[in-house]
Amino acid sequence: MTPAEIAVLVALHRDRTLTAPQIQQSAALTSWRTRNALSHLESRGLITPSRPRGRYRITPRGRVALTTKSRRFA
């Protein structure tokens, strides 16, 4: 898992439903890194799109991954 993916999961970890620009700002990433991280995380089932359209939520599997993987980046 990349540092950008960890940053996206951290931005979403408190039951937040955010848009890509909100995630980008919260995670302090470029738009390209944000979109890339969102795509990879969604393909692995760690985040999910939610309603209203264009928003993302962390999944239970994403929470486990964040807990496990974030220790490496602390």
Secondary structure by P-SEA (a helix, b strand, c coil): ccaaaaaaaaaacccccccaaaaaaaacccaaaaaaaaaaaaaaccccccccccbbbbcaaaaaaaaacccccc
